[in-house]
Amino acid sequence: MNDLIIIGSGPAGLTAAIYAARANLKPLVFAGLEFGGQLMGTTLVENFPGFIDGIDGPVLMQNMMKQAEKYGAKIEYTNVDSVDLSTPVKKVVAGGKEYQSRAVIIATGASARKLGLESETKYWGRGVSTCATCDGAFYKEKVVAVVGGGDSAIEEASFITRFASKVYLIVRRNELRASQIMQDKIKANPKVEIIWNSEVKEILGDEKLVNGIKLFNNVDNKGSVLNVNGIFLAIGHIPNTKIFKDVLDLDEEGYLIVSDNTKTKYEGVFVAGDVKDRSYRQAITAAGMGCMAALDAERYLS
């Protein structure tokens, strides 16, 4: 019997683990086979407080992991297969083995939707990104493409214009899905050019960095090459909630629904990070929610 099980090992899960471990709850953390969350695919993180010159994403996550272990957290590099959270004793099945706990924190995060291109994987973190707030400052006076037509794509493109000399907005239809006020905003921005009815078919580059993209116009069926220094994907996120589908309440996009900040419909089950956050999706906000969930779990266990 464990006092606390934490599912997830991104900034939310590991911050929860640090706080819970320091409260002597000896949390068991299921980090997954691919631990560390989205920051494991990020190079330099410049906006996490305390690092004047920035810090590599994987290094930050490894440091948080070591800090959690230092205070007594036990980390299992195993994926969770299923959960039963409806009773006072929670059950978590991972690697074919059942674990029991009095409380559970869910911090499984979300995954950015990708284009599914081989070249996308090759240049991930080297010109391909999903976070303008994280990486926009790297593109001062450079040319950038943003893929998407919703509010998030408009926000990304608008933010990047603070740094880039030119931003192309790649939209696969002949209209934007964004709200009218956002459409008016982006169309009035002199740095932004919208390329309609187009899809990215390949990301081009040298051995190190992106230097262009291959586009396909789905109306005239013609291809073209656009020279850019970076490409930002703003086509949505997928919350990692598959195993909770028939267990907890999800909204229409699959994000976990909570009340009173971190609490779910079951006592002793708490949520933190991008698995519930559709608005901010930053490492620091996820970490803050991890702290909140750990404090709520500690109070519940008390």
Residue, then its C-alpha position, 0 to 999 in steps of 0.5 A: m500500500n502506497d500513500l501516493i501514486i503519481i502518474g506522469s513525469g513532466p514538470a507537473g508530475l515531478t514537481a508534485a513528486i518533490y513536494a510529496a516526497r518532502a512531506n514524507l509521503k514517499p510517492l511512487v512515480f510512474a514515469g513511463l517508458e518515455f519520461g520527462g514530458q514535452l521538454m525532453g524534445t526541447t533544446l534551450v529553455e529560457n523562460f524557466p525561472g532561475f536559469i539566467d542563461g537558460i537550460d536544456g529541456p532534458v537537463l531540466m527534467q533530469n535535474m527534477m527527477k534527481q531532486a524528487e529521488k533525493y527526497g524519497a520519491k521512487i520512480e518506475y519507468t513503466n507505462v500505466d495500463s489501467v486504473d480503478l479510482s472509484t474506491p478509497v483504495k486506488k488501484v493502478v496497473a502498470g507493466g502487468k502488476e497491480y499497485q495500490s494507493r490511498a491517493v493518486i495524482i494524474a499528470t500525464g500531460a498532452s502531446a502536440r498534434k504533429l504533421g506525421l512527416e519523417s522530416e518533422t522528427k528529424y528537425w524537431g527542436r532544430g527549427v520545428s516547434t510547437c511553442a512560440t512562447c518558448d522558442g519565438a525569441f530564437y527567430k529575431e529578424k528571421v522568416v518563420a512559418v506557422v501552420g494552423g488556422g484556429d485561435s492558437a495559430i493566430e496567437e502563435a503567429s502574432f507573438i512571433t512577429r515581435f521577433a521575426s521579420k516575416v511570418y507565413l501563416i499556412v492554412r489548409r482551407n480558404e478560410l480561418r477557423a479563428s474567432q473574427i476578432m483574431q482574424d481581423k488582428i492577424k490580417a491587419n499585421p503587416k508582418v504576416e502573409i497568409i498562404w491559403n489552401s496549402e499543406v506542408k508536405e516536407i520540411l527542408g534543411d541542412e544537417k543542422l537546421v531548417n531552411g525551408i518547407k515544401l508546400f502543396n496547394n490542394v486547389d490547383n494541385k501544385g507544389s512549391v518551396l517556401n524558404v523559412n528558418g523555422i516552422f511552428l505547428a499550431i494544430g492543437h494538442i491531444p491530452n494523454t487521457k486514453i486510460f481515463k476515458d471510462v473512469l473520470d470526466l473528460d470534456e469534448e476534447g478529452y481534457l480532464i475536468v476538475s473542480d476546486n483547482t485539482k480535484t476530480k469527482y473521486e476523493g483522493v484523486f487529483v490532476a495537474g498540468d497539461v492533461k487539464d490545461r488547454s490555455y497556458r501549456q507552459a512548464i512553469t504553470a504545469a509545475g505550479m499545478g503539480c505543487m497544488a496537487a501535491l498540497d491537496a493530496e497531502r491535506y487529503l491524506s492528513 
